[in-house]
Amino acid sequence: MIRIPKQQLYSRKLFDPLVKKASSHKAIAALFVLFVFYLFLPVFCAALLGNKLWIILLIFYPLNIIMAISLAYGNAGKKYRLEIESQGFQERLNILSDANLKGLKSKAALQEKIRRYHSLKEIIENLNRALNTDTVGTSLITIAYSLIANHKGACILYLVDQQNHHLSAFKTKKDDKRLIIKAKEGDIFDFWILRHATPLLIEDARRDFRFDLERLTLQETRPVSSLIGAPLLSEHNFLGILRLDNPVPGFYTQDDLRLLVTICDIGAVALENSELYRKTQDLAIHDGLTSLYTKGYFLERIREEARRSIRQKAVFSLLMLDLDHFKNVNDTLGHTAGDLVLKETSQVLSSFLKNYGAIISRFGGEEFCVILPHVEKKKAHAIAEDLRLKIAEKKINIRGQDTQVSVSIGVTAFPDDTSEENDLILKADMAMYEAKQKGRNKVVCAR
């Protein structure tokens, strides 16, 4: 569209009446000249000179009339050609205006694309810095909701449970805080993306023949008209779905979907990295054989429990266990049998103590340590006694034969026995050594 400058518009408003007035004056002057030279003067001269001039006038007027008619026809033809040319110019002007308007729209769209994709660098940097799944999920949904949805409608991030392959709503954002998203495991649109593992664009759900809206109405009461969704795919796994929807038809476009796919590609890598980081952390703090906590991590936890106990004026107890005659198992049955005994014993510990919020560690070799938060010494002694009996009853099948093992347990409490965490471990160890001295397969409390 061609825009006329304001100054030019103001000048037209000022001078158009003057031009019209001048044109009317010219017309009056022309009529006056015609009257004087073509009517008054010839008649006046004819009256003075006599009949001879009348003959000249009879010739003069027809010739002038013929010339006037000829000129009128010529002017009419020129006027018609000028009108045709004017129409052609107007058509070309309209075409140029439309092209200019499309160019402006294309420029605006291109600028928006540049703005969006320029932010991808920042997106990649933010996601690469996030090594926690929760942080990655929050970043993904915030980026998509602000950059694509412009904080309108709803945005949902689903993650896939790798064991049962079900979707689960992990993060949500919506413009209406009162809005409740009922489909926590996805709806018909999410199942379509999960089944096809491809992006989805819906401009108007009511006119999309691929989906049964009656099923959607049963699943979800909130209005969904326009929707885009893309899968989060790693090399071998379907990690989740990132989806945006809006109650207004035609809210999302192909460009929006392309940007969402790019964000999902980046997000999938970030999610996979966060999962690898979590597994690395688990390997760092868990024993490879028993899956219990390592000694280093356990010492950190016991320091934390000691500080919390002092701060909250609470108590906790510590159990130290040692397998009796474990060296004989290794020497007679081999180290493979010894590893099996350690694994079975650790499973008994985890199963028996799971209701106590226990922190269990393989402290070294055949030794185990257990923190029992908010458990007093007397109760800890009773728990240890039941645990000793449970381990002694456990039958471990080694090379077709049932084998049983026993443990000696030392019990101490914080801050009843000591207010130093290192001293607490020493007292538990001394109590366990006393249990071994008394014949093994016993529980002894520190004094």
C-alpha positions, 0 to 999 in steps of 0.5 A, spaced: 500 500 500 502 506 497 502 512 503 501 519 501 505 524 506 501 528 511 504 534 508 501 532 501 494 531 504 494 538 507 496 541 501 491 538 497 486 540 502 488 547 501 489 548 494 484 544 491 478 549 492 483 554 488 484 550 482 477 549 482 475 556 482 481 558 477 478 552 472 471 556 473 474 563 471 478 560 465 471 557 462 468 564 463 474 567 459 473 562 454 466 563 453 467 571 453 472 570 447 468 565 443 462 570 444 467 576 442 471 573 436 466 568 433 459 572 434 459 579 436 465 582 431 464 578 425 456 580 425 459 587 427 464 587 421 458 584 416 454 590 418 459 595 416 462 592 410 456 590 406 454 583 403 460 581 401 463 579 408 456 575 409 458 570 404 465 570 407 462 569 414 457 563 411 464 560 409 467 561 415 462 559 420 461 552 417 469 551 416 470 553 423 464 548 425 467 542 421 474 544 425 471 544 431 467 537 430 474 534 428 477 537 434 472 534 438 472 527 435 480 528 436 479 530 443 474 524 445 479 519 442 485 522 446 480 522 452 478 515 451 485 513 450 488 517 456 482 513 460 484 506 458 491 508 460 489 511 466 485 504 468 492 500 466 496 505 470 491 504 476 491 496 475 498 496 475 498 501 481 493 496 485 498 490 483 504 494 486 500 496 492 498 488 493 505 486 492 508 492 497 503 489 502 505 482 501 512 484 502 511 488 508 507 482 511 513 477 509 518 482 512 514 482 518 513 474 518 521 474 517 523 479 522 518 474 527 522 468 524 529 471 525 527 473 532 524 466 534 530 463 531 535 468 534 533 466 541 534 458 540 542 460 541 539 462 548 535 456 549 540 451 547 545 454 552 539 454 558 538 447 556 545 445 556 546 448 563 540 444 566 542 437 568 536 436 572 530 433 569 525 438 573 529 444 571 529 441 563 522 440 564 520 447 566 525 451 561 522 447 555 515 449 557 516 456 559 520 457 552 514 454 548 509 457 552 512 464 551 515 464 544 510 460 541 503 461 544 505 468 547 502 466 554 495 464 551 492 457 551 495 452 555 502 448 554 503 441 557 509 437 557 508 429 558 513 424 559 513 417 558 514 412 563 519 407 560 517 401 564 509 401 562 510 406 556 504 411 559 504 418 558 504 422 564 503 430 565 510 432 568 509 440 567 503 445 565 502 452 564 496 456 562 493 463 562 487 461 566 489 459 573 482 456 574 483 451 568 483 444 570 487 439 565 483 432 566 487 428 561 493 427 566 495 421 561 494 425 555 488 425 550 486 423 543 491 428 540 497 426 544 495 418 543 496 420 536 502 423 536 505 417 541 502 412 536 505 415 529 511 419 533 510 425 528 508 432 529 501 434 529 498 441 527 490 442 528 487 448 525 480 447 527 479 440 531 471 441 529 473 440 522 478 435 523 476 428 520 482 424 524 479 425 531 472 423 534 470 429 538 465 426 542 471 422 545 475 428 547 468 431 550 468 425 555 476 426 557 476 433 557 471 439 558 476 445 556 475 447 549 481 445 544 480 448 537 487 449 535 493 445 537 500 443 535 504 438 538 511 434 537 514 428 540 521 428 544 525 423 541 532 420 542 536 416 538 532 409 541 527 412 546 520 416 545 521 421 551 515 425 551 510 430 548 510 437 548 504 440 546 500 447 545 493 448 544 488 454 544 480 455 544 481 459 538 481 456 531 487 457 527 491 460 532 497 456 530 501 455 524 506 451 520 511 456 522 509 455 529 510 447 529 516 447 525 519 452 531 516 447 536 519 441 533 526 444 533 525 446 541 523 439 542 529 436 538 533 440 543 529 438 549 530 431 547 537 431 548 537 435 554 532 430 557 537 425 555 543 428 558 539 429 565 537 422 565 544 420 564 547 425 569 542 422 574 544 415 573 551 417 573 550 420 580 546 414 582 552 410 580 557 415 584 553 414 591 550 407 590 554 400 591 555 396 584 554 390 587 548 391 593 545 397 590 546 400 597 549 407 598 556 408 598 561 409 604 562 416 602 555 418 601 553 415 607 558 419 611 555 425 608 548 423 610 550 422 617 553 429 618 547 432 615 542 428 620 547 430 626 546 437 624 538 436 623 538 433 630 541 438 633 537 444 630 530 440 631 532 437 637 531 430 635 534 423 635 536 418 631 540 411 631 545 408 628 546 400 626 552 397 624 552 390 622 557 385 620 556 378 617 559 372 621 564 368 619 563 371 612 571 369 610 569 362 611 563 363 605 569 366 601 574 361 602 569 354 602 564 356 597 568 362 593 567 369 592 561 368 587 557 365 593 560 371 597 557 376 592 550 372 592 550 372 600 552 380 600 546 381 595 541 377 599 543 380 605 542 387 602 535 385 599 533 383 606 535 390 609 532 394 604 525 390 605 525 390 612 527 397 613 523 400 608 518 403 613 522 406 617 525 411 612 532 408 613 538 410 610 542 404 608 550 403 606 555 398 605 560 400 609 566 396 607 567 388 605 561 385 609 559 391 613 553 395 613 551 401 616 544 404 617 541 410 620 534 410 623 531 417 623 527 419 629 528 413 632 530 412 639 535 407 642 531 403 645 526 402 639 532 401 635 535 395 639 528 392 638 528 393 630 535 391 630 533 384 634 528 383 629 532 384 623 537 379 626 532 374 626 530 376 619 537 375 616 538 368 620 532 365 617 533 367 610 535 361 606 540 363 600 541 357 595 548 356 593 550 351 588 543 347 590 544 348 597 540 352 602 545 356 606 544 361 612 548 366 615 548 371 621 550 378 623 552 381 629 549 388 630 552 394 634 547 400 636 548 407 638 544 413 638 545 421 637 545 425 641 544 420 647 551 416 646 555 422 643 554 429 640 560 427 635 558 423 628 565 420 628 564 418 635 558 415 633 560 411 628 566 409 633 561 407 638 557 403 634 563 399 631 565 398 638 558 395 640 558 390 634 565 388 636 562 386 643 557 382 640 562 378 636 566 377 642 559 375 646 559 369 641 556 373 634 549 373 632 547 378 637 545 385 638 549 390 643 547 397 645 553 402 646 554 404 653 
